[in-house]
Amino acid sequence: MGYKETLLSPVKIGSHECSNRFFAQPMECVDSDAEGNPTELTYKRYENLYKGNFGLVDLEAITVTNESRARQTQLEIMPRNEKPLAKFIAHLKKVNPKVRIVFQLTHSGEISEPEFSRRVTVKPLYGKGGDLIGEEEVDKITDQFVLSSKIAQAAGADGIDLKFCHGYLGSQILRPYNDRRWKYGGSWANRSRFAFDLMERIQRGVADPGFIIGSKVSLWEGFPGGCGSAGPDSPLMDLTESLDLLKGLEDRGATYFVESLGNVHASMNYMEATQDEPYLAYLHFYFARKMKEVLKKETVVIGSSFSPLRGNKNKLLFVEPGRSSIFAMGARCIEDGIMDMIGLGRQSLTDPLTPLKLEEGRESEIKYCTQCMNCEELMIRQQPVGCVLANPYYTELFRQTRKKMGRLTELHT
């Protein structure tokens, strides 16, 4: 089977069929209005993904609270946002009714930006800090997640993605570093309580077997005591808890998982390989396979870090160009049973029509992400995010931002 046939074949998640194996990763693009609702920029971005015929789209890190958030103009999902979100989804379904969409629900925790919100922590990390939160506040946050799940369903989403990755609140509670003696800390039974109780409460609250629930998970955060570590201060990798998290969520109704690694502050390159390190993608393939090994056959695993592979021009050594592209490598991973779908993040910003162009035999017209990281600089600057090289609007925005703020010398901060 050629890679085109593999990547364009359908796959089922729960009761929903995705038309192909392309997944649009949740990309925080900092372009909501003052109340966290979609703006014209948001509409345009997702319209393009729908026109591009992605099988499944993940609506970016939409926050369940306004109090603690990482981006000043971040999409929000609270009662005031339900009607605008319903209007947004109804519009997208008119653009392409075949595309499925889930909302990635998040709370930023210690990644919240103190300049405009409240940074909180379950145990202060060296160099980060934040207000220490207790059991009652975590219980309240659980209530917010459940309410947001109901809003997502009412707005027309096909499901949700619980964000347990990259150092946001979900992973802060889960990681071994959280060895506080409290309801949500110390033993794995306590640290996993938040995720498992949350999953059960959402299932009861939504009460719709057709509403799919999954999670994007950092199996290994890449720093001592992070998720996937052997202990609270251990630099040694140990996936026992990470894999148990997957199985526990699956037992409670999860039907898909998005593989990921890293932490937005401590180990960014594991999340998204840079231009000179495309081989870090191989780590993601390994971790996706570890997920497949412990999950049921019907549970869908979505792989990450395909953007660095580009077309036939990347910096992978010892691999024939025709076998190293996003498409060739992605199809092989699916055919070898490593994963079921491939996730495109930065590539979805550079060319949101990627799946459509492949389908229509226009592969030569696809624009590829160069990993220049200018999109990430816009995000760090709290500016609307898009591809600076491929989209003139963001090219000019980037130019004006640099002119006003100067050059950002350290990107991964």
N, C-alpha and C positions, 0 to 999 in steps of 0.2 A: 504494500500500500504506500503511495506517495504521501509526502507530508501534507499536501493540500487536502487530500481525502481524509486524513486523520484529524487535522485541525478543524475541518469544517463539518465533522460528524457531530450529531447531537449527543447530549449527555443529560441524564435526569438527576435532579437534586430534590429529594422528597417527592412531591407530586408534580413538580414543575419540570418541564423539559427546556433546557437551554439549546438554542439552535446550533451552537458550535462550541469549541473548546477555548474561546478567548474570554478572559476575565479582565475587566477594567479595574485596576487597583484603586483603593480610596486615596485620592490625592488632595491634601488640604490646600485649597487655593485662595483662601482669605478674601472672598469677594461677596460676603453677605451684606445686607443693609444693617442699620443700627440695632434692629431687633432680631437679627439672626436669620432673616428670611432670604430666599434666593433673589438675586438681582438679575439684570439683563446679562451681565457677564456669566453668572451661574447658568442661566438658561442656555446661553450660547455654547458653553463648554459641554453640557450634557446633551444638548441637541446633536452636537457633532459626534459624540460617542454613540448615540442612538442611530444616527445616519451611518456610522461606521459599522453597525451590525454586530456589536459585541454580544456574545451569548449571555453574559451576566455582567452587570455594572454594580459597583459598590459605592454608594453615596458617602463621600468623604467625612470621616471623623466628626460626625454631627453631635454636638455636645448636649448632654441631658441637663446641664445647668449653666446659667449665666454667671454664677458667682466665681467659679474657678474654670478658666479656659486658657488655652495656649495662644489663640489668635484673637485679635481685637474684633475683627469682622469674620467670625467663625459661624458657620451654619448651626442653628440651635433647634432643639426639638422639645418644646414645651407647649402647653395648651394654646398660647397665643400664636404659635407657629403652625397649628394644624391646618387651617384653611389655606394659607399660602403654600404649604407643602402639598396639599391635595390638588391645588390648581397646577402646581409645578409637575406633579406626576401625571395628571390627566393630559397635560400638554405633551409630555414626552411619549405617552402611549399613542398619541395621534401621529407623532413623528415615526414611530416604529413599534407596532404592538407586539412584535416577537421578542423584544429585548426584556429580560428579567432584571429587576433591581432590588438590592437590599440596602438598608441603611446601616452604616457602621456607627454604633452608639458608643460614646466615650465620655470619660471624665478625666481631665488632664492631671489632677493631683499635683505632684511636685514639679511637673512641667508647666503648670499654669504660670502666666506672666504677671508678676507683682505690679507692674506699672498700671494695669487696668483691671486686675482681678486678684483673687486670694489664692496664694500658693499654699497647699496643704500637703502633709506627708504622714505616712504611717510609721516611719522611723527615719529621722534625718540622715541623709547621705552627706558624706564629706563634700563640701563645695556647693551643696544645693540648699538644704534646709527647708523651712516652711512651717506653718502652724500644725502642731501635732493633733491629729484627729482621733476621736474615741469611738466606741462602739455605737453610741446613739447616732453619731453623724454618718457612720458607714451604713447603718440601717436606713437612715433617711435617703442616702444616695441610692441604695437598693430600690427604695420606693420610686425614686426619680427614673431609674432605668426601666422599671416595670411600666410606669406611666408613659414613658417615651415609646416603649414597644407598642402599647395600645394606640398611640398617636400614629406611629409608622403604619400600623395595619389600617387604621381609619383613613389615612392619607393615600392608601393604594399601593404601598410597598409590598413586594412579594415575600419579604422577610427582613431579618436583621443580622448584623455581624457584631458580636460582642467583642470589643477591643481589649484583648489581653496580650498586648505586644508593645515593644518599643519604649518601655518605661513609663507608660501612662498608668493611671490609678490601678487598673486591673492587675497589671504585672507587678506593681509595687506591693500589693497585698500578697500575691502568690510567691514572690521570690524568697529564698531562704534567709536573706538579710533581715526580713521582717521577723525577728525572733523576740519581739515584745511579748510579755505575758498578758495577753488579752484575748478576747473572743476570736479575733481574726489573725492571731500571730502565734509564733512558736512552732508547734507541731504542724505537719502537713495536713492533718485533719482540720485544724483550725484555719490555716491559710487557704485551703481549698474551699472552705465553707462559703466564702463570699461568692465564688463562681458557681458552685453547685446549688446553693440556695437561690441565687439569682436566676439560674436556668429553670429551676422548678417553679418559681413564682411567675416568671414570664409565661411559661407553658399554661399555667392555671389562669393567668390574667388575660391572655389573648384567646385561649380556648378555641383555636382554629388549627386543625391538623394540616391544612394547606399552607400555613404560614411557616416558612422555613427559618430555622435558627442555626447559626453557625458562629465561628469565631476565628479571628486572625490572631495567631499565637506566636510569640517569640519563644521558640523552644530553648534557645540559649541566648542570654542577653550579652554575654561576652565580657563580663567583669566579675570580680570576686563577690560572691553572695547574690549575684543576679539569678534570674530564672535559669534553670538548667545547671546550677552549680551544686557541688557536693555538700556545701554547708554555708552558714551565715557569712563567713569571710574567706571561703575557699575559692581559689582560682581554677580548681579542677572541674571539668565538665562531668555532669552526671544527669542523664535524661530521665531518670526514674520518675520524678515528680511531673515533669512536662508531659510524658507519655500517659501517666495516670490521669492527668487533667483531661487529655483528649478522650480517654476511655470513659471517664466519669461524665463528661458533657454528652458524649454519644449515648450513654446509658439513659440519660435524662432527655434525649430527643434531638440532639444536634445532628444535622444531616450533611454538613460540609465544614471544612476547615481550610484556612488560608495559611500556608507555611510562611514563617518569617523568622528572622534572627535580629539580634542587636538591640541597641538602645539609642534613642535620638541624641543623647549627649555623650555617652561613654564609648560607643562602638558603632558609629554611623556607617563605616565602610562595610560592616557585615549586613546592614540593612540594604544599602544601595552601593554597589561597587563603583569605583571611579573609573575614569577612562583608561588608566594604566593598569587596572586590576580586574579585568573581566573574568579571570579565572576564579574569583570568589563566588561566582555563580555556581560552581561545582559543589560548594558547601550546601547550597540550598537544595540541590538535587538529592544529596545524601540525606538531609533532614526530612525532605518530603517522603523519601523511601521509608525512613524510620516511622513516619506517621502511618503510611499504608500498611506496614507490618502489624500494627496493633489495632487497626480499625476494621470494621466490617467492610466487605467488598462493595456494598452499595453506598457507603459514606464517601462523599467526594472530597478529594484532596487537591487543592489548587497550589501550584508551584509559583515561586517568585524569582526575581532577579534575572529576567530574560532581556530587559532593555539593553544591557551592556553587550549582548551578542550581536546586535544590529543585523545587517544583511550579510553579504559575503566579505565585508571589510571590518574586522575587529582585531584585537591584539592577542587572541588566543594562539598559543604556540602548539606545534605538533599536531594540528588538526587541519584537514583539508578544508579550504574555504566553503565548499559546498555542503559540508557536514556541520559547520559551526554556527550557522545563522540562527536567529530566533526560531524560524520555522522548522529547519531541519532538526535542531536540538530539541525543540519543544515537542515535535512529533515523536522523536525517538523516546523521550521521557514518558510520553503517554503509551506508546506501543510496548515499552519495556515494563509497564506497570508501576512506574515510579510516582506518577501523579495522574490526575484525570483532566485537568485544565491547566492552562498557562496564564499567569498574571502579567499584565503589562502596566507599568506605572508611568515612568517618564516617557516611554514610547507612546503612551496614549495621549500625552500632552503634545508631543512633537507631531504625530500624525494619528488623530483619532479615527481616521478612515482605514487604518491598517487591515482589519479583517475583511472589509468590503473590497479593498483593492486586491487582496489575495484571491478572494472569491471570484472577482471579475477578470482575473488574468492580468491585472495591472501592477504586478509586483515591482516592476521597474520604476513605478511612479512613487513608491513609498519613501517618505522622508524618515530618516533614522535619527534617534537621539545620539548625540555625541558625548554625553556625560559631561558637558561643560559646567554643570551645576549652577548656572545662572538662575534657573527657576528656584532653586533652593535659597539662593541669596535673596530673591524677592520675598520668599516666605519668612526668612529670618528678619527681614526689614519690615514685616507686617504689611506688605504690599500685595495686591492681587497677583496670582501666580499663573504663568503660562509659559510656553516655550519661547525663549528670547530669540532664538535663531530662526524659527519657522513661522512665527506669528508677528506681523508688523506692530500690532497694538502693544505687545509685551516688549518688543524691541525698543520702542520709544519710551515706554514706562521704565524699563531698565536704565536707559540712557539718562532719563530725568532723575531717577533715584540716585544713580551714581553721582550725577552732577550736584545734587542737593546734599547727599550724605557722605560722599567720598567712597573709596574702594574698601570693601570688606576684606580684611587681610586673613582672618581665620574663619573658614566657612562652617566647620563642624563644631559649633559652640551652642 
